[in-house]
Amino acid sequence: MTDDSPVNLTDKEYSIIDMLQSLGLPRTEATAIVCLKDCSELRSLHIELVSGLRQPEVSVAMRPLRERGWVEERSEKKNKGKGRPVKYYQLTLPFSQIVKTLEEEFLKDNEEKNDCTRKASRTGNNIAKLNLKKAARQFCRIIFNFLLSYSNF
């Protein structure tokens, strides 16, 4: 996908969006990342056309991505100087690094939930807790490998 020729997202890219969502990323943010992952830079309008997101959804999705340092925004005034500036976006990190960060956050969140459960119950089967932790790590590994295999790095 390039800035010059926006196309619709493929089934593969929709699968990647689903996997990113399973790691806790909101749909609009996951969609924006997938639109940007193979491009050096995209206009907001092209993200809208490719993804089906509305302009406000693109703007709202980009805010937390910029705050995390994953996306950089550039504004450019239109030729005649009237109207709003055109927004350009690009990823500041490789897609694989974003996925790795999401995986780490997912595991950390899962561990915190396990700690809360442990503290609440004070009794329980340690083996079941270890199996849950192992399953969460295995889940992340499967998602990470899927995303790596279906993405162009």
LUMPAFI-759004 format. One record per residue (C-alpha): residue number from 0; y, z, x. Coordinates in Angstrom, 2 decimals. Layout:
# LUMPAFI-759004
<site baba="NUM" y="Y" z="Z" x="X"/>
...
# end
This chain:
# LUMPAFI-759004
<site baba="0" y="0.00" z="0.00" x="0.00"/>
<site baba="1" y="3.38" z="-0.92" x="1.40"/>
<site baba="2" y="6.91" z="-0.38" x="0.20"/>
<site baba="3" y="7.28" z="-4.12" x="-0.43"/>
<site baba="4" y="4.31" z="-4.56" x="-2.74"/>
<site baba="5" y="3.38" z="-1.63" x="-4.93"/>
<site baba="6" y="-0.04" z="-1.86" x="-6.53"/>
<site baba="7" y="-1.90" z="0.42" x="-8.90"/>
<site baba="8" y="-3.99" z="3.24" x="-7.54"/>
<site baba="9" y="-7.67" z="2.43" x="-7.06"/>
<site baba="10" y="-10.64" z="4.39" x="-8.38"/>
<site baba="11" y="-11.14" z="5.71" x="-4.84"/>
<site baba="12" y="-7.57" z="7.02" x="-4.77"/>
<site baba="13" y="-8.00" z="8.66" x="-8.18"/>
<site baba="14" y="-11.10" z="10.39" x="-6.77"/>
<site baba="15" y="-9.03" z="11.66" x="-3.85"/>
<site baba="16" y="-6.41" z="12.98" x="-6.31"/>
<site baba="17" y="-9.19" z="14.82" x="-8.19"/>
<site baba="18" y="-10.48" z="16.35" x="-4.96"/>
<site baba="19" y="-7.00" z="17.49" x="-3.93"/>
<site baba="20" y="-6.61" z="19.09" x="-7.36"/>
<site baba="21" y="-9.92" z="20.89" x="-6.90"/>
<site baba="22" y="-8.37" z="22.46" x="-3.78"/>
<site baba="23" y="-5.52" z="23.78" x="-5.93"/>
<site baba="24" y="-2.84" z="21.11" x="-5.54"/>
<site baba="25" y="-1.05" z="20.22" x="-8.81"/>
<site baba="26" y="-1.75" z="16.72" x="-10.18"/>
<site baba="27" y="1.73" z="15.32" x="-9.58"/>
<site baba="28" y="1.82" z="16.57" x="-5.98"/>
<site baba="29" y="-1.68" z="15.25" x="-5.29"/>
<site baba="30" y="-0.71" z="11.88" x="-6.76"/>
<site baba="31" y="2.45" z="11.68" x="-4.65"/>
<site baba="32" y="0.53" z="12.50" x="-1.47"/>
<site baba="33" y="-2.08" z="9.84" x="-2.21"/>
<site baba="34" y="0.67" z="7.27" x="-2.79"/>
<site baba="35" y="2.24" z="8.12" x="0.57"/>
<site baba="36" y="-0.87" z="8.60" x="2.71"/>
<site baba="37" y="-1.23" z="4.96" x="3.79"/>
<site baba="38" y="2.48" z="4.07" x="3.97"/>
<site baba="39" y="5.17" z="4.66" x="6.51"/>
<site baba="40" y="7.74" z="5.15" x="3.74"/>
<site baba="41" y="7.97" z="4.53" x="-0.02"/>
<site baba="42" y="10.85" z="4.40" x="-2.44"/>
<site baba="43" y="10.72" z="6.80" x="-5.36"/>
<site baba="44" y="10.61" z="3.81" x="-7.71"/>
<site baba="45" y="7.48" z="2.46" x="-6.02"/>
<site baba="46" y="5.77" z="5.84" x="-6.32"/>
<site baba="47" y="6.59" z="5.75" x="-10.03"/>
<site baba="48" y="5.22" z="2.22" x="-10.44"/>
<site baba="49" y="2.04" z="2.84" x="-8.46"/>
<site baba="50" y="1.19" z="6.25" x="-9.86"/>
<site baba="51" y="2.44" z="6.08" x="-13.43"/>
<site baba="52" y="4.51" z="9.23" x="-12.84"/>
<site baba="53" y="7.96" z="9.34" x="-14.39"/>
<site baba="54" y="11.03" z="9.66" x="-12.16"/>
<site baba="55" y="11.55" z="13.37" x="-12.94"/>
<site baba="56" y="7.88" z="14.06" x="-12.17"/>
<site baba="57" y="8.21" z="12.37" x="-8.77"/>
<site baba="58" y="11.33" z="14.42" x="-7.96"/>
<site baba="59" y="9.73" z="17.67" x="-9.10"/>
<site baba="60" y="6.50" z="16.92" x="-7.17"/>
<site baba="61" y="8.40" z="16.19" x="-3.97"/>
<site baba="62" y="10.28" z="19.50" x="-3.90"/>
<site baba="63" y="7.31" z="21.75" x="-2.98"/>
<site baba="64" y="5.94" z="19.06" x="-0.65"/>
<site baba="65" y="9.27" z="19.03" x="1.22"/>
<site baba="66" y="9.35" z="22.84" x="1.28"/>
<site baba="67" y="5.89" z="22.86" x="2.89"/>
<site baba="68" y="7.10" z="20.37" x="5.48"/>
<site baba="69" y="4.64" z="17.70" x="4.37"/>
<site baba="70" y="7.18" z="15.17" x="3.07"/>
<site baba="71" y="10.53" z="13.99" x="4.37"/>
<site baba="72" y="13.18" z="12.57" x="2.04"/>
<site baba="73" y="15.82" z="10.04" x="2.95"/>
<site baba="74" y="18.63" z="8.88" x="0.64"/>
<site baba="75" y="20.30" z="5.52" x="0.88"/>
<site baba="76" y="23.31" z="4.40" x="-1.12"/>
<site baba="77" y="22.98" z="1.28" x="-3.20"/>
<site baba="78" y="24.81" z="-1.85" x="-2.05"/>
<site baba="79" y="27.73" z="-1.58" x="-4.46"/>
<site baba="80" y="28.09" z="2.16" x="-4.11"/>
<site baba="81" y="27.62" z="2.84" x="-7.82"/>
<site baba="82" y="24.87" z="4.94" x="-9.27"/>
<site baba="83" y="22.50" z="7.37" x="-7.66"/>
<site baba="84" y="21.26" z="6.85" x="-4.12"/>
<site baba="85" y="17.78" z="5.41" x="-3.61"/>
<site baba="86" y="15.29" z="8.04" x="-2.40"/>
<site baba="87" y="12.70" z="7.21" x="0.26"/>
<site baba="88" y="9.75" z="9.48" x="1.04"/>
<site baba="89" y="7.24" z="9.70" x="3.86"/>
<site baba="90" y="4.54" z="12.11" x="4.98"/>
<site baba="91" y="5.47" z="14.15" x="8.03"/>
<site baba="92" y="1.87" z="15.20" x="8.76"/>
<site baba="93" y="-1.33" z="13.18" x="8.90"/>
<site baba="94" y="-3.22" z="13.25" x="5.61"/>
<site baba="95" y="-6.18" z="14.94" x="7.32"/>
<site baba="96" y="-3.95" z="17.86" x="8.38"/>
<site baba="97" y="-2.72" z="18.32" x="4.80"/>
<site baba="98" y="-6.33" z="18.42" x="3.57"/>
<site baba="99" y="-7.27" z="20.93" x="6.29"/>
<site baba="100" y="-4.36" z="23.17" x="5.27"/>
<site baba="101" y="-5.39" z="23.01" x="1.60"/>
<site baba="102" y="-8.96" z="23.86" x="2.57"/>
<site baba="103" y="-7.80" z="26.90" x="4.55"/>
<site baba="104" y="-5.60" z="28.06" x="1.67"/>
<site baba="105" y="-8.48" z="27.62" x="-0.78"/>
<site baba="106" y="-10.80" z="29.69" x="1.40"/>
<site baba="107" y="-8.18" z="32.38" x="1.91"/>
<site baba="108" y="-7.49" z="32.56" x="-1.83"/>
<site baba="109" y="-11.22" z="32.76" x="-2.52"/>
<site baba="110" y="-11.58" z="35.56" x="0.02"/>
<site baba="111" y="-8.72" z="37.49" x="-1.63"/>
<site baba="112" y="-10.41" z="37.11" x="-5.02"/>
<site baba="113" y="-13.66" z="38.37" x="-3.51"/>
<site baba="114" y="-11.81" z="41.39" x="-2.09"/>
<site baba="115" y="-10.34" z="42.18" x="-5.51"/>
<site baba="116" y="-13.74" z="41.86" x="-7.14"/>
<site baba="117" y="-15.27" z="44.07" x="-4.46"/>
<site baba="118" y="-12.61" z="46.73" x="-4.92"/>
<site baba="119" y="-12.89" z="46.61" x="-8.69"/>
<site baba="120" y="-16.64" z="46.98" x="-8.83"/>
<site baba="121" y="-17.35" z="49.21" x="-5.78"/>
<site baba="122" y="-20.97" z="48.54" x="-6.59"/>
<site baba="123" y="-22.73" z="45.27" x="-6.47"/>
<site baba="124" y="-24.96" z="43.08" x="-4.54"/>
<site baba="125" y="-23.63" z="42.24" x="-1.06"/>
<site baba="126" y="-25.95" z="39.27" x="-0.89"/>
<site baba="127" y="-24.34" z="37.76" x="-4.00"/>
<site baba="128" y="-20.90" z="38.23" x="-2.43"/>
<site baba="129" y="-22.00" z="36.55" x="0.79"/>
<site baba="130" y="-23.51" z="33.68" x="-1.18"/>
<site baba="131" y="-20.23" z="33.21" x="-3.07"/>
<site baba="132" y="-18.30" z="33.12" x="0.21"/>
<site baba="133" y="-20.80" z="30.65" x="1.68"/>
<site baba="134" y="-20.59" z="28.48" x="-1.45"/>
<site baba="135" y="-16.79" z="28.37" x="-1.26"/>
<site baba="136" y="-16.93" z="27.26" x="2.39"/>
<site baba="137" y="-19.57" z="24.66" x="1.57"/>
<site baba="138" y="-17.45" z="23.40" x="-1.35"/>
<site baba="139" y="-14.44" z="22.98" x="0.94"/>
<site baba="140" y="-16.53" z="21.24" x="3.57"/>
<site baba="141" y="-17.86" z="18.77" x="0.98"/>
<site baba="142" y="-14.37" z="18.02" x="-0.31"/>
<site baba="143" y="-12.95" z="17.68" x="3.20"/>
<site baba="144" y="-15.73" z="15.30" x="4.25"/>
<site baba="145" y="-15.30" z="13.29" x="1.06"/>
<site baba="146" y="-11.58" z="12.93" x="1.63"/>
<site baba="147" y="-12.10" z="11.98" x="5.26"/>
<site baba="148" y="-14.68" z="9.35" x="4.41"/>
<site baba="149" y="-12.54" z="7.75" x="1.68"/>
<site baba="150" y="-9.21" z="7.78" x="3.47"/>
<site baba="151" y="-7.77" z="5.49" x="6.07"/>
<site baba="152" y="-6.55" z="7.67" x="8.90"/>
# end
